[in-house]
Amino acid sequence: MKLDLKRQKMYVAGEWVEREQVLEVRNPEDDDLIAVVPRASRNDMADAIELAKKGAKESAALPVYKRMEMLNKAADYVATHKEAFARTIAKEGSKTIKEARKEAGRCVETLRLSAEEARRVTGETIPFDQSQGGVGRFGYYERVPLGIIGAITPFNDPLNLVAHKVGPAIAAGNAIVVKPATATPLSALFLAQAFDYAELPKGILSVITGVGSEVGEVLMTHPDVRMISFTGGMEAGLKIANQAGLKKKSMELGSNSPVIVLDDASLEEAVPACVSGAFWAAGQNCIGVQRIYVDQTIYGSFKELFVAEAKAYRLGSKLDESTDMGPLINEKEAKRVAFVVEDAVRSGATMLTGGNRDGAYYEPTVLENVPDDCYLGREEVFGPVVLLYPYSNLDEAVEKANQTEYGLQAGLFTKDLQRAFTLIKELHVGGVMINDSTDFRIDAMPFGGTKQSGIGREGVKFSINEMTEEKVVCFKLA
């Protein structure tokens, strides 16, 4: 199977299959048809889950060294074909080729981390004689795989976020059925090729391409699927939580990420970090910078530098090495972003730069005086839009940073260690980045949020914990 062919197959329990009904995959840059993929039916998904039942047994029985070998071999495949993976990411999604290469490189790291963490799926002994009734007993607990994991992945990181679900699932001894984003299924299919090359036993992995309202519902509600790992929007997450029933859930549901720039911050560091954090992948980044609170004594300087860098951002073709930012995932999304920006301006916000749309492209946009109660102040924009606010009181800045219903990551810029530690305690988020923007992440760290930003934690080691459960073993000695 080659990813440069127009007609693709989907990966069902180790077999490549076609379907008569197809979905088009188009380049958002020019609406060019890249490929067609099978439009799986509800029965296709049910069949994949049935096959995964056998795959789960085989996966659980695999020796750890075999899991490690296959994960490393898949990583080798991605590394060898890194440029092809990057071009696939760039063509089907929003990332520039430079951004896509970084994602492909991170995928290699995610798979290698999964191989390494497979050796650390361990338990520990339990001193049963700590209880009077436990005298004469010896035992331990071990971590065992859940069985079948259902994964639903988004368009904005179409390769590495799939790897973040597949790698830990295999390391833990599970089977996994992936439903990739309808707009960007090719990267997930390409990753399935890597596991095919690694000779992963049939049944352990399926990548089912289709419409979420059709096949996704089967995956969510099927009683044999023991866990749903979902990355996407809050509304979809709430629907999954209501429909999935009594099964484990891991959900990363987005954010409206704040940055606080203190009066002693280095603007030479803070400005470029926040610009990159706001406009990476056309702002379609769950941990992208959206709100920046700047001490009023340096607000004017920060604003001048920030707006100048935003204006210098180069929009263009994603495969052009000089392009800084590509289009949004489709024109509908660009129109949505334009609408919420226009709504903010009507509510009293001041446009400092940007605000123009051309098809799926939307300019890097910077606003100030945005009311806290308008959509942009409360919700996730998921586009290249950032809001600037001066503050005169640090407690007020922290209060405003915490005022949304999200809490994924926050950023701080300061040289004052004491104030940094104080703010770390006061910010209600899953991660605080000091002298970095909110979009910093490595694949080994626990990643997730508070409030409506999600449930559970990703990051390879932590995903493995989510995808296993404790089994207690106790011997009553003669």
C-alpha angles and dihedrals in degrees: 000000000000125000092215092069119098096227116059133190127219125234113244115181093321098322128103109227137179131211131203093232113066142185122223121235111205134185106245090212096069105354089249114164107246101174146325122239131193117279097222120213128224087258090054090056092045090051092050090053091049090052090046090062089069090039091055091056091049092046092051090051094051113111112245092244090058092052089050093048093051094046091050092046090052089049089052089054092052091047092050092049096035096129092049090050090049093051090049091051091048096046099048098036143033103271124110117236090258092053091044093053089055091052092049090050091050090051089059089051092047092054093046090049088051090053091049095047091050088077091055100057091118143144133202142232121271121218097223091179090072082090120059090230091052097064112125095030133109128189153131143203127244132192113244130187119263095225116235121025120198113208127193113186134192133234099243097073100021096171112028096043088053089050089050089062102034098044097053092040092057093041089055094048100254135130116237135202114199125202104190124200112285091231096051112030099134098079091053091050090049089053089052086057088058091056091044087055089048089057095239106184114260116265098032096092133033128171108197117192117203148097115312095224089057110036098016093063091055090051093048097048104034109119093219092059104091099188139021117211108192134177116184145075127346096241092053089046092054090050091051092048090053096045103038096068123188101002133103117273133198113186134177105189108175137257150224095236121209130206123196117204112197125208094258095051122127105245089197087066102031100051101052091040092053094044091053091044092052099046105031109127089004089298092297093131125116091219095040119135110262108155124037120189111196128188106255092234091067099024095103094052093044092049094049093051094042095051091047091054092046091052090050092055108116119225117199149105112346093226092053108104091217095055116111098186136018132196129295116262092272142346092261090062092047090052090050092053091047090052096052091046091051089048090054092050091050087052092056106277120143119229110223096177140340126023097143126120130200111181107301091346119098122182122243100269130202124190136180134188089040110167113241092229098054121096096261092052094051109028139050112270096195090200141085096289128119132182125215123206130177117216132194098190123048093211088056091051091052091048091052092045088056098042099094125082090246131083114172107128138339134195131220130191115197143116091215109101094190094054091044092057091046092053093045088062094045100048112090099216140110094245138018119203114203116210089353135088123260093257096071113117138151121203095239098057125090106262126194143088150243131249111008094347090091154277126279130355136280126201115110101271092042094046089054089055089052091048095052135055135208121260117193121215120192128180119200103211123218 
